[in-house]
Amino acid sequence: GYYVSAIIKSNKDLDAALYFAEKGVEMARKELTDPADKKPNSMTEKIWKEMRKSYLGRALTSYGNALSVLNKKSEAAAAYEEAIANTPADDMEPSMLEKYTQALAATDQNEKAVNKIEEAITSGMGTAGMKSMLKDLYVKKNGNETGYDSYLLKLEETAKEKLIAKLKSEMINQPAPKFSLFDLDGKRVSLEDLKGKVVILDFWATWCGPCLNSFPGMQKAVEKFAGDKEVEFL
């Protein structure tokens, strides 16, 4: 996948990118049905198979990318669709969904593209690119953009409701362990001293990509509650 991406980025010898992508898919398919190695003792059969499926999903994504730059949009759409089917929900990237919907729209599969974009938005995976595409498809179907804003708002509200429901299902109701640590200013902070407040404790590392990606959202939360003395961010 790395080499395919590098070739595509260079915009040279794109046929080679397609060749390597095809070989990657072949290898991933074989590994899924007939793995070269035995299952690691640390994995269950289910997790091991899901891992091999994710390899196939990545290989198919690279294949779809190569097909797309060669303007083979219909084949690219099929590759992306299979990639999504083989990618665990936790590993799904919004960029993959965007490429898939772009390929659908490029092959006049507009209704399917709209359905997939709606699914992406309501699941919290909608991108600015998908929303722009949705608006174009909406205008194309209806002749104007009247009602589009309320239509999009309803989709986004559904996404918010699903997110809140998911968070509630994952919440635990247990006493927090006591701790006493130094903050970035060298001041000792004790959870006991913050009793009665809402404490948001964010664990992160400089090498953690998802951590860094979360910073803008966390900063918005910090700014929103900056004047609330009952909320503490650590």
SVG drawing of the C-alpha trace seen along z (x, -y; Angstrom):
<svg xmlns="http://www.w3.org/2000/svg" viewBox="-37 -33 44 56">
<polyline fill="none" stroke="black" stroke-width="0.4" points="0.0,0.0 2.9,-2.4 4.5,-1.8 1.2,-2.2 0.6,-5.5 4.1,-6.7 3.7,-6.0 0.3,-7.6 1.7,-10.7 4.5,-11.0 1.9,-10.7 4.4,-8.6 4.0,-5.0 0.5,-4.7 0.1,-1.3 2.8,0.0 0.7,-1.3 -2.2,0.7 0.0,3.8 1.3,3.7 -2.1,3.0 -3.5,6.0 -0.8,8.2 -1.5,6.8 -5.1,7.8 -4.2,11.3 -1.9,11.8 -4.4,10.5 -7.2,12.7 -4.9,15.7 -3.9,14.8 -7.6,14.5 -8.6,17.9 -5.3,19.8 -3.0,18.0 0.7,18.7 1.2,18.7 -0.6,20.3 -2.9,18.3 -0.9,16.5 -1.7,17.9 -2.5,14.4 -5.4,14.0 -8.9,15.6 -10.0,17.0 -12.4,14.1 -9.8,11.4 -7.3,13.1 -9.7,13.3 -10.8,9.7 -7.1,8.7 -6.7,10.6 -9.9,9.0 -8.5,5.6 -5.4,6.4 -7.6,7.1 -9.6,3.9 -6.4,1.9 -5.2,3.7 -8.5,3.1 -8.4,-0.6 -5.0,-0.9 -6.4,0.9 -9.3,-1.4 -7.0,-4.4 -4.9,-3.1 -8.1,-2.5 -9.4,-5.9 -6.3,-7.8 -6.5,-5.8 -10.1,-7.0 -11.5,-3.5 -14.2,-4.8 -16.7,-1.9 -14.0,0.6 -12.8,-1.7 -16.2,-2.0 -16.5,1.8 -13.0,2.0 -13.9,-0.6 -17.2,1.2 -15.4,4.5 -12.8,2.6 -15.4,1.2 -17.1,4.6 -13.7,6.0 -12.8,3.1 -13.7,3.3 -15.8,0.3 -13.1,-0.8 -10.6,-1.0 -12.9,-2.8 -11.5,-6.1 -13.8,-8.9 -11.5,-9.4 -12.2,-5.9 -16.0,-6.6 -15.4,-9.8 -13.5,-8.2 -16.2,-5.5 -19.0,-8.1 -16.9,-10.1 -16.5,-7.0 -20.3,-6.3 -21.1,-9.9 -18.6,-9.8 -20.3,-6.7 -23.8,-8.2 -24.8,-6.0 -26.2,-9.1 -29.0,-7.6 -26.5,-5.1 -24.0,-7.9 -26.6,-9.9 -27.6,-6.9 -24.0,-6.2 -23.2,-9.8 -26.3,-10.0 -25.1,-6.8 -21.7,-8.4 -23.0,-11.6 -25.5,-10.0 -22.7,-7.7 -20.4,-10.7 -18.1,-9.9 -19.2,-12.6 -16.5,-14.9 -16.7,-18.4 -16.1,-16.8 -19.0,-14.4 -21.3,-17.2 -20.3,-19.3 -21.0,-16.4 -24.4,-15.8 -25.4,-19.3 -24.5,-19.1 -26.5,-15.8 -29.4,-17.4 -29.5,-20.4 -29.1,-18.1 -32.1,-16.1 -34.3,-18.9 -33.3,-21.7 -32.4,-24.1 -31.0,-24.0 -34.3,-24.9 -34.6,-22.8 -31.1,-21.5 -29.9,-23.2 -32.8,-21.6 -32.1,-18.3 -28.4,-18.4 -29.2,-19.6 -31.5,-16.6 -28.7,-14.2 -26.3,-15.9 -28.7,-15.9 -29.2,-12.1 -25.4,-11.7 -25.3,-13.7 -28.0,-11.5 -26.2,-8.4 -23.0,-9.6 -24.6,-10.6 -26.3,-7.1 -23.0,-5.4 -21.1,-7.4 -23.9,-6.6 -23.6,-2.9 -19.8,-3.0 -19.9,-5.1 -19.0,-3.4 -20.3,-4.3 -17.4,-3.5 -15.5,-5.5 -12.4,-7.1 -9.1,-5.9 -7.3,-8.5 -4.2,-10.1 -1.8,-12.9 0.4,-14.1 2.3,-17.2 0.7,-19.3 2.7,-21.0 3.4,-24.0 5.0,-21.7 2.0,-22.1 0.8,-19.0 -2.8,-18.2 -4.8,-15.8 -8.1,-14.3 -9.2,-14.5 -8.9,-18.4 -11.2,-18.4 -14.0,-16.4 -17.5,-17.7 -16.2,-19.0 -16.5,-17.6 -13.0,-16.4 -11.9,-15.8 -8.7,-13.8 -7.1,-13.6 -4.2,-11.0 -2.0,-11.7 1.5,-11.3 3.5,-13.3 3.8,-10.2 0.1,-9.4 -1.6,-10.5 -5.2,-10.2 -4.2,-12.2 -2.9,-15.0 -6.0,-14.9 -8.2,-15.3 -6.5,-18.5 -8.6,-21.0 -11.8,-19.4 -10.5,-19.3 -9.4,-22.9 -12.9,-23.9 -14.2,-22.2 -11.6,-23.9 -12.6,-27.3 -16.3,-26.5 -16.0,-25.8 -13.2,-28.3 -15.4,-30.3 -17.0,-27.4 -15.3,-26.8 -17.1,-23.5 -15.3,-22.0 -11.6,-21.1 -9.4,-19.9 -6.2,-17.9"/>
</svg>
